């Protein structure tokens, strides 16, 4: 007799792919030139890019699985004038539980980091002119990824070929032979993976130039360029996984008692339990490269008139703030039991051969693997969670880091 139970659960937005493109890619040329004596000229540009990505998953999974296979519990009692035989078949009980939940993937391309050049030219303006150019570029990226998973698995798998009796039989041999009993339980849990790639080429105004030249005497000329970049990353995982597993295989508890005028024997098959529990939870990976800074800036002040006042100010600020937090609790209560014993041949008389009991092997195998709480900062470009939730893909993905 074979009984199989397979339960697969995959929920909570298996994978989310977000591709956020900051909208501003520009090449600026700002020129103040050829203005008359005493003129006042101002140019101010402000470019701001803000990208916010928020991904959140919450999974609560409870599985209560009962799997039972039984060929035993047979009786042949009080028979007269013939052989008595009980032969049971094999009993196999298999329970498989698979849970997979909570995966976030975000790819943010900081387009404003590829913004080309800013060229500022103040030249050829008359005496006593006032000329000012201000350029401000700001890029802000915020990524928040959160997962919460609660798994509770209660699994019981039982197989039984024993518990047979052939009692008080007269005038023949009595034989009780049981098949093999096998109970298999497999529980796989995978939860909580965050992958974030925030990228740019690291140069928002590469090849920029500022030139102040050929302006009249007593002119006032000023250029201010400010570049600001900030990436704020928050990856948070919280997992509780509780596994309560019982596996029992029994071929024993047979009796051939009180039989007369015949041999009595009990032969049991093998009893085997196999329990495997694997938990993998809480993985964060981030690749951050969005430092939109001033790079290769060329500045020149030359050939301006007597008493002129000329100033160039350039500021570049880059901030990367990253937080990766994991919290997990695993509880595994596993009981595996196999029994081929507790058989009896008692009070039998008149047999040609001595009574006998032969038991098979009793084997109980239990394996528990736990892995979790991994944070990594670096290149994650080679890892991709498919938009269709695939447990095997997630399991392999997690284990590639957790092995």
N, C-alpha and C positions, 0 to 999 in steps of 0.2 A: 504494500500500500504506500503510495506516495502522495504527500500533500505539500503544496508549495504556495507560499504567500509572497507577493512582491508588491511593494508600495514605494512609489517614486513621487516626490514632491519637489516642484521647482516653482518658486513664487518670488514676488517682490522685485519686479522689473529686473530680470536677469542681467541685462547690460544696457546701459544708457550711453549713447555716443553723442556728445555735444561738440559741435564745431562752431565756435564763436569767432567771427572775424571782425576786428575793430575796423571801422569804416573809413578811416582817414589815411590815405597814402598820398603824399603831396611832395612837390618840389617847388620851393618858393624862391622868387627873385624879387627883392625889395630895393627900389632905387629912389634916391632923393638927389636930384641934380638940376643945374641950370636955373635955380631960383634967384630972384633979384635981391638987391641990397635990402637988409632989414626984414626979410621974410621969416616966417615961422612955419616949420613943417614937422608933422608928427605922423608916424606909422606905427600902429600896434596890432599885432596878430596874436590870437590865442587859439590853440588847437588842443582839444581835450578829448581823450578816448577813455571810456569806462566800460569794462566788461565784467559782469557778475554772473557766475554759474553756481547754482545750488542744486544738489542732488541728495535725496534722502529716501531711505528704505527702512521699513519696519516689518519684520516677519515673526509670526508666532505659529509654531507648528507642534501639534501633539499627535502622536501615533500610539495606538493601543492595539497590538497585534497578538493574536492567539493562534498558534499552528499546532495541530495534533494529528498523529497518525498511529493507529493501533491495530495490530493483528492478534494480540494476545488476549488473555482473559477467557480462555476456553476451558471447558470441563468435560470429562468423560468418566463418570463415576458409577459404581455398582453394577458393572457388566459381568456376565458369567459365560464361560465356555468359549472364549475366543481372545485373540490378541487385541490390545487396546493401543492405538497410536494417535498422537496429536502432533501434527507438523504445521507450524505457522510460517507464513511468508515473511518477507522483509518489511520493515516499516521505516519510511523515510519522511522526515518533516523538515522543510526548508523555509526559512523566513528571511527575506531581504528587505531592508529599509534604506532608502536613499533620500536624503534631504539636501537641497542646494538652494541658497537664497542670498540675495543682496550683493549686487555687483554694480559699481559705478565706473564709467570711463568718460573722461572729459579731455578733449583736445582743443586748446585755445591758441589760435594763431594771431600774434600781436602784429597786425598789419601796419600799425603806425610805427613799429620799429623798422620798417622797410620804407621809410618815408622819403628817401632821396636826400637832396641837399637843400640848404638854406643859404642864399647868396644875398648879402646886403652891401649896397654901394651908395656912399654919400660922397658926391664929388661935384666940383664945378659950380658951387653955390656962391653967391655974392658976399661981400663983406657985411659983418654984423648980422649974419643970418643965424637962426637957431633951428637946428635940425636934429630930430630924435627918431630912432627906430627901436621898437621893442618887440621881441619874439618870445613867445612862451609855448612850449610843447609839453603836454602832460599825458601820461598813459597809465591807467590803473586797471589791474586785473584782480578780481577776487574769485576764488574757487572754494566752495564748501561742499564736502562730501561726507555724509553720515549714514551709518548702518546700525541697525539694532536687530539682533536675532535671538529668539528664544525657542529652542528645540527640546521637546520632551518625548522620548521614545521608551515605551514599555512593551517588551517583546518576550513572549514565552513560546518555546518550541519543544514539543514532547513527542517522542516516538516510543512505542511499547510493543514488544512481541512476547513478553513474559507474562507472569500471573496466570499460568495454566495449571490445571490439576487433573490427575487421573487417580482416583482414590477408591478403595474397597472393591476392586475388580478381582474376579476369580477365574482360574483355569486358562490363563494365557499371559504371554509377555506383555509388559506395559512399557511404552516408550513415549517420551515427550521430547520433541526436537523443535527448537525455536529458530526463526530466521534472524537476520541481523537487524539491529535497530540503530538508526542514525538520525541525529538532530543537528541541523546546520542553521546558524544565525549569522547574518552579515548586516552591519549597520554602518553606513557611510554618511558623514555630515560634512558639508563644506559651506562656509558662510563668510560674508563680509570681505569684499575686495574693493579697493579704491585705486584707480590709476588716473593720474593727471599729468598731462604734458602741456606745458605753457611755453611757447616757443617764439623766437624772433631771431634776427641775425645779430642782435646786440649793437646796432648802430642806427640810431634814429636820424641823425643828421650827418652822416658820413660825407666827407668831401666838402664841407661847408666853408664859406669864406666871408670875411668882413673887410671892407676897404673904406678908409676915410682919406681922401686925397684931393688936392687942388682946390680947396675951399678958401674964401677970402679972409683977409685979416679980421681979427677979433670975432671970428665966427665961433659958435659953440656947437659941437657935434658929438652925439653920444649914441652908442649901440649897446643894447642889452639883450643877451640870449640866455634863456633858462630852459634846461631840459630836465624833466622829472619823470621817473619811472618807479612804479611800486607793484609788486606782486604779493598778494596775501593768500596763503593756502592753509586750509584747515581740513584735515582728514581725521575722522573719528569713527571708531568701531567699538561696539559693545556686544558681546556674545555670551550667552549662557546655554550650555548643552548638557542635558541630563539623559543618560542611558541606563535603563534598568532591564537587564537581560537575564533570562533564565533558560537554560537548555538542559533537557533531561532525556537520557536514553536508557531503556531498561529491557534486558532479556531474561533477568532472573526472577526470583519469587515464584518458582515452579515447585509442585509437589507430586510425588508418586508414593503415597503412603497406604499402608494397610492392605496391600495386594497379596493374593494367595495363589500358589502353584504356578508361578511364572517369574521370570526375571523382571526387574524394574530398573529403568535408567532414565536419566535426564541429561540432555545435551543442549546447551544454550549457544546461540550465535554471539557475534561480537556486538558490543554496545559502544558507540562512538558519538561524542559531541564535539562540534567545531564552532567556536564563537570568535568572530572578528569584529572589532569596533575600531573605526578610524575617524578621527575628528581633525579638521583643519579650519582655522578661523583667524580672521583679523590680519589682513595684509594691506599695507599702504605703499604705493610707489609714486614718486613724483620726479619729473624732469623739468626744471625751471630755468628758462633762458629767455628772458624778456627784458634785458637791461637796456632800455632805450636811452642811450647816452650820446653825448657829443663826441664825435670821433673825427680825427684828421681835420681839425678846424684850423684854417689859415686866416690870420688877422694882420692887417697892414695899415699903418698911419704914415702918410708921406706927403710932402709938397704943399702943406697948408700954410696960409698966410700968417704974417706976424701977429702975435697976441691971440691966436686962435686957441680954443680949448677943446681937446678931443679925448674921448674916453671910450673904451670897449670893455664890456663886462660879460663874461661867459661863465655860467654855473651849470654843473651837471650833478644830479642826485639820483642815485639808484638804491632801492630798498627791496630786499627779499625777506619776507616774513613767512615762516613755515611752521606748522604745528601738526604733528602726527601722534595720535593718542589711541591706544588700544586697551580694552578691558575685557577679560574673559574669565569664565568659570566653567570648568568641565567636571562633571560628576559621572563616574562610570561604576555601576554596581553589576558585576557579571558573576553568574553562578552556572557552572557547567558540571553536570553529574552523569556518570555512566555506571550502570549496575548490571553485572552478570551473575551475581551471587545470590545468597539467601534461598537456595533450593533445598528440598528435602526428599529423601527416600527413607521412610521409616516404617517399622512394623510389618514388613513384607516377609512372607514365609513360603517355604516349599520351592524356592527357586533353584534351577540347575546351575545358574551362574550368579556370582556375587552382584549385589546391587551396585550401581555406579552413577556418579554425577560428573559430567564434563562441562566446564564452562568455557565460553569464548573469552576474548580479550575485552577489557574495559579501558577505553581511551577518552580522555577529556583534554581538548586543545583550546586554549584561550589566548587571544592576542588583542591587545589594546594599543593603539597608536594615537598620540596626541601631538599636534603641532600648531603653533599660533604665535601671534604678536610679532610681526615682522614689519619694520619700516625701512624704506630705502629711498635715498635721493640720488638720482643719476639718470642714465639713459634708459628709458622704458619704451623706446620706439619699436622694439621687436615684439612687444606683447600687445595682444589685441583680444578683447573679449567680444565674441560675436554678438550681434544684436539679437539673435535668437538664443534664448537661454539654453545652454547645453551643459549638463552637469559634468560630463566627461571633460569638456574643454575647461570648465572652471576648476575641476579637481586637478587636472594636469597643470593648469596655470598656477594654482596655489602651490602645488607640490614642487613645481620647478624652483620655487623660492624656499619652500619649507623643508625640503628633503635634507 
